[in-house]
Amino acid sequence: MRLIVGLGNPGIRYAGTRHNIGFEVVDRFARRHGARLRRRWCRSLVADLRIRGEEFLLAKPQTFMNLSGEAVRELLLRTKAAAADMLVVCDDINLPLGRIRLRPSGSAGGHHGLESIIACIRSQDFPRLRVGVGEGNNRQDVRDHVLGRFHRSERRLVEDVIETAADCLDCAVQEGLHIAMNRFNGLILE
């Protein structure tokens, strides 16, 4: 992996929303390694990172979620990285809050940011870390749910999930994707 991309929506209006948990995980991972995503490049906020002698580019596309693929395509072209060298971190309404799931490839699963990436790079063969944000209640529109903020009662669990997802990224980078999958996919945080 040479590229780690967190998905979300740009701007203060969307900070702290369920849809932006990918941004929060990548920010936490960056801080652990003494980096901050501040530089603008390829319609993204980026930071360079070196872990165990390997170079990584961390990115948060500044397009809106549904256009993430445009920025990701630019990043892959400019870094000359293959899709398989990229790991994408995103929210997942099909996972309850407290669960994360790392996969080596797969479909978009209804996630519009992943759909955009798959359409723009013409491949679904890239690892992705899905962070559960819950599905909301039956009366709540999916869009309202993902663009909503976490409840105060969920905030401690959200912090634990962000920390655990950053642990998962560290494990994937340093020990390999399959070890990280075995270690983190079965965890249930409460």
Secondary structure, 3 states (H helix, E strand, C coil): CCEEEECCCCCHHHCCEHHHHHHHHHHHHHHHCCCCCCEEECCEEEEEEEECCEEEEEEEECCCHHHHHHHHHHHHHHHCCCHHHEEEEEEECCCCCCCEEEECCCCCCCCHHHHHHHHHHCCCCCCEEEEECCCCCCCCCHHHHHCCECCHHHHHHHHHHHHHHHHHHHHHHHHCHHHHHHHHCCCCCC
